[in-house]
């Protein structure tokens, strides 16, 4: 981490802020219900189902994070 901050400073680049990994999502009751049905059917947590959906979305959009 210290090296990363030194490189950013040397290059005059603002370092990325770390994320907590906690994201509160507001959706419609219908989407919430449908995700719950999928979660129960797949015997996976709602959190895992939502993370899979996020992974698909990110892959489709082609977002790449530098250094990851």
Secondary structure as UniProt FT lines:
FT   HELIX           2..11
FT   HELIX           29..42
FT   HELIX           46..61
FT   TURN            66..67
//
